[in-house]
């Protein structure tokens, strides 16, 4: 149960290891079989189609999707290196498919920032709007006065104020109208700035070529995994294993998961990822 809770904590892990994080989660407790394409998914308690969807969802969203992998806590230790190679080949092949390209384009368009709608009222438009609002207030106050006669005195005072405001708004040089107009210009500018910022962020998160995003994930995996000390000592504390080195204990979840996957997985994943990057870079 304790191990299962630790898995749930990782539900929102950053996708810098979207591709290789599966190795860290699954391979540290998987009993290898020659029928990886079938038995691996059965061991996890999901179908290959579900596993494929999780790889795609993780790549698209930027967070690891492994919800529903009900058999995780029942897996046993096995040949991680062999499974690592098979999973990497499977993942690479799938993420290079037309299905992923199409899904990426669809996902990208679905989160495109919506262009703002600007208010383009002239000062006269604003004047008419405010005067109409005051007239409506007068009508509503008169109706209330008829319904509640005991409020007539205060209602009359309100009507007088509304009428005075209408007179003020009717003046060509009324300052309130000018303030409302300037406020509209300010709000339009703020909307435009927010939209431009959202568009910039969208373009950065969803480059035209999805392989740019994939390349960034792989580069960060290499940068992170290259700092992992697989010989780091662990100690039991409060019912769980922690690093003896306090600096290691402060490392992020990705670093720790790569450590748990083990050096044998790293020995397969690192050169595979480097070669994959060369291909993506056209080298």
C-alpha positions in Angstrom: 0.0 0.0 0.0 2.9 2.3 0.9 4.5 1.7 -2.5 1.2 2.3 -4.3 0.9 5.7 -2.6 4.3 6.7 -3.7 3.2 6.0 -7.3 0.2 8.3 -6.9 2.5 11.1 -5.7 4.3 11.0 -9.0 1.1 11.5 -11.0 2.1 15.1 -11.9 5.7 14.5 -12.7 7.2 16.9 -15.4 7.4 15.4 -18.8 11.1 16.0 -19.3 11.4 12.2 -19.0 8.1 11.4 -20.8 9.7 8.8 -22.9 12.1 7.2 -20.5 10.2 7.7 -17.3 8.3 4.5 -18.1 11.6 2.7 -17.6 12.1 4.2 -14.2 8.6 3.3 -13.1 8.1 -0.1 -14.6 11.4 -1.6 -15.3 12.6 -1.5 -11.7 9.9 -4.1 -10.9 9.2 -6.0 -14.1 9.8 -9.7 -14.8 11.0 -9.9 -18.4 9.5 -12.2 -20.9 10.4 -12.8 -24.6 6.8 -11.8 -25.3 7.3 -8.2 -24.3 4.8 -6.9 -26.8 2.0 -8.8 -25.1 3.2 -10.0 -21.6 4.6 -6.6 -20.6 1.2 -4.9 -20.8 -0.6 -7.8 -19.2 1.8 -7.6 -16.2 0.9 -3.9 -15.8 -2.8 -4.7 -16.0 -3.5 -2.7 -19.1 -3.7 -3.5 -22.8 -1.1 -2.5 -25.4 -3.6 0.1 -26.8 -4.0 1.6 -23.3 -0.2 1.7 -22.9 0.2 3.4 -26.3 -2.4 6.0 -25.3 -0.5 6.7 -22.1 2.7 7.3 -24.0 0.9 9.7 -26.4 -0.9 11.5 -23.6 2.3 11.9 -21.6 4.0 13.4 -24.7 1.1 15.7 -25.5 0.3 17.0 -22.0 3.8 17.1 -20.5 2.9 14.9 -17.6 3.2 11.2 -17.1 -0.1 9.4 -17.6 -0.2 6.0 -15.8 -3.6 6.1 -14.2 -5.2 2.7 -14.1 -2.0 0.6 -14.0 -3.5 -1.5 -11.3 -0.9 -4.2 -11.2 2.1 -2.0 -10.5 2.6 -3.1 -6.9 2.5 -6.8 -7.8 5.4 -6.7 -10.3 8.6 -8.5 -9.5 12.3 -7.8 -10.2 13.7 -9.0 -13.5 15.9 -8.3 -16.5 15.6 -4.5 -16.8 18.1 -4.0 -19.6 16.3 -6.3 -22.0 13.0 -4.7 -21.3 14.5 -1.2 -21.5 15.7 -1.8 -25.1 12.3 -3.2 -26.2 10.4 -0.4 -24.6 12.6 2.3 -26.1 12.3 0.8 -29.6 8.5 0.6 -29.2 8.2 4.1 -27.9 10.5 5.6 -30.5 8.6 3.8 -33.3 5.2 4.9 -32.0 6.3 8.6 -31.5 7.6 8.7 -35.0 4.2 7.5 -36.5 1.7 9.6 -38.4 -0.8 8.9 -35.7 1.2 10.9 -33.2 1.9 13.7 -35.7 -1.9 14.0 -36.4 -2.7 13.9 -32.7 -0.1 16.6 -32.0 -1.6 18.9 -34.6 -5.0 18.4 -33.2 -3.9 19.0 -29.7 -2.0 22.1 -30.7 -5.0 23.7 -32.4 -7.3 22.8 -29.5 -5.3 24.9 -27.1 -4.6 27.8 -29.4 -5.3 31.1 -27.6 -8.5 32.8 -28.6 -8.1 36.3 -30.0 -9.8 38.8 -27.7 -12.9 40.8 -28.6 -12.2 44.6 -28.2 -14.7 47.3 -27.2 -14.5 50.0 -29.8 -17.1 52.5 -28.6 -16.7 56.2 -29.3 -17.1 58.8 -26.6 -20.6 59.4 -27.9 -21.4 55.7 -27.8 -20.3 55.6 -24.2 -22.3 58.7 -23.4 -25.4 57.2 -24.8 -24.8 54.0 -23.0 -24.4 55.7 -19.6 -27.4 57.9 -20.1 -29.5 54.9 -21.1 -28.3 53.2 -17.9 -29.3 56.1 -15.8 -32.7 56.3 -17.4 -33.2 52.6 -16.7 -32.3 53.2 -13.1 -35.0 55.8 -12.9 -37.6 53.5 -14.3 -36.6 50.7 -11.9 -36.6 53.1 -9.0 -40.1 54.5 -9.9 -41.4 50.9 -10.1 -40.0 50.1 -6.7 -41.5 53.3 -5.3 -44.9 52.2 -6.5 -44.4 48.7 -5.0 -43.1 50.0 -1.7 -44.7 53.4 -1.0 -42.9 53.8 2.4 -39.6 54.1 0.4 -40.8 57.0 -1.7 -38.7 59.6 0.1 -35.4 57.9 -0.4 -36.4 56.8 -3.9 -37.2 60.4 -4.9 -33.7 61.5 -3.8 -32.2 58.7 -5.9 -34.1 59.8 -8.9 -32.9 63.3 -8.5 -29.3 62.1 -8.4 -29.9 60.0 -11.5 -31.4 63.0 -13.4 -28.4 65.1 -12.3 -26.0 62.5 -13.6 -27.8 62.4 -16.9 -27.4 66.2 -17.2 -23.7 65.9 -16.4 -23.2 63.1 -18.9 -24.9 65.2 -21.6 -22.1 67.8 -21.3 -19.6 67.5 -24.2 -16.6 67.9 -21.9 -17.8 65.6 -19.1 -14.7 64.1 -17.4 -16.4 60.9 -16.4 -17.2 60.0 -20.1 -13.5 60.8 -21.0 -12.3 58.5 -18.1 -14.6 55.7 -19.3 -13.3 56.1 -22.8 -9.6 56.0 -21.6 -10.4 53.0 -19.5 -11.7 51.2 -22.6 -8.5 51.9 -24.4 -6.5 50.7 -21.5 -8.5 47.5 -21.2 -8.1 46.8 -25.0 -4.4 47.3 -24.7 -4.3 44.9 -21.7 -6.3 42.3 -23.7 -4.0 42.6 -26.6 -0.9 42.2 -24.4 -2.3 39.1 -22.7 -3.2 37.6 -26.0 0.3 38.2 -27.4 1.9 36.7 -24.3 -0.4 33.6 -24.5 0.3 33.2 -28.2 4.0 33.4 -27.5 3.8 30.8 -24.8 1.6 28.6 -27.0 4.1 28.8 -29.9 6.9 27.9 -27.5 5.0 24.9 -26.0 3.8 23.7 -29.4 6.5 24.2 -32.0 5.4 23.7 -35.6 7.5 20.5 -35.7 6.5 18.2 -32.8 10.0 16.7 -32.9 11.4 19.9 -31.4 9.3 19.1 -28.3 10.5 15.5 -28.3 14.1 16.6 -28.7 13.8 18.9 -25.7 12.5 16.0 -23.6 15.3 13.8 -24.6 17.9 16.4 -24.1 16.7 17.1 -20.6 16.7 13.4 -19.8 20.3 13.1 -20.8 21.2 16.2 -18.8 19.5 14.8 -15.7 20.5 11.2 -16.0 24.1 12.2 -16.5 24.2 13.6 -12.9 22.7 10.6 -11.2 25.0 8.8 -8.8 23.9 5.1 -9.0 26.2 4.2 -6.2 24.5 6.5 -3.7 24.0 5.0 -0.3 20.4 4.7 1.1 19.2 4.4 4.7 15.9 3.5 6.4 14.1 6.5 7.9 10.5 6.8 9.0 9.6 3.6 7.2 11.1 4.5 3.9 14.5 4.6 2.2 16.2 8.0 1.9 19.6 9.1 0.6 22.4 9.3 3.1 23.7 12.3 1.1 21.3 15.2 2.0 22.0 16.9 -1.4 20.7 13.8 -3.2 17.6 13.7 -1.0 16.9 17.2 -2.3 17.0 16.1 -5.9 13.9 16.3 -8.0 11.6 13.4 -8.7 13.0 12.7 -12.1 16.5 12.3 -10.7 15.3 9.9 -8.1 13.3 7.8 -10.5 16.3 7.4 -12.8 18.3 6.3 -9.8 15.6 3.7 -8.9 15.6 2.4 -12.4 19.2 1.5 -12.0 22.5 1.7 -13.8 21.7 -1.2 -16.1 18.7 0.7 -17.5 20.8 3.9 -17.8 23.5 1.9 -19.7 20.8 1.1 -22.3 18.8 4.3 -22.3 21.6 6.8 -22.4 23.3 5.7 -25.7 19.8 5.0 -27.2 18.7 8.5 -26.4 21.9 10.0 -27.7 21.5 8.2 -31.0 17.8 9.2 -31.2 18.8 12.8 -30.7 21.4 12.6 -33.5 18.6 11.4 -35.8 16.3 14.2 -34.8 19.1 16.7 -35.3 19.8 15.3 -38.8 23.4 14.4 -37.8 
